[in-house]
């Protein structure tokens, strides 16, 4: 039995959550599990895992998508994200996860990801900085926030994600780049490769 893992990475406004939500819809995913990990639950938040089906294979997503931002940023700590990754190591199918916090680091989550070897793929969105900033502005306006937007956090985070990509390459992780103009379709291409590899394993 084989499980393939896709970790989509990018800064605010890069399109991570958009792709994740499209995949949840495409795979008809529903909440599969809500529980504490090692009794940890900050502020009452518990990790949520979704389950659906992709090309007849089980498809899982880490983190909640009940709010505007979601994924692993709704999980209380990177340690819990790493623990969840390790729980799936003996599973079967496809596991997807994304989050801003983990997009610019390797660290604890990377250590768990490395245990999967080539079955774990880090996919980096190539969204330009100006596009990320504009998307964040539009997202704020859409929720009624008309205060002046300070882009300094996005501007600081964007190069950190690029640095994390190079760091991941240097450490031998399996890396792909996802074009921001057609991110969902390009992500489907990666998942289709997963399906072929799983069925041929």
Order of alpha helices (4+ residues) and beta strands (2+ residues): beta-alpha-beta-beta-beta-alpha-beta-alpha-alpha-beta-alpha-alpha-beta-alpha
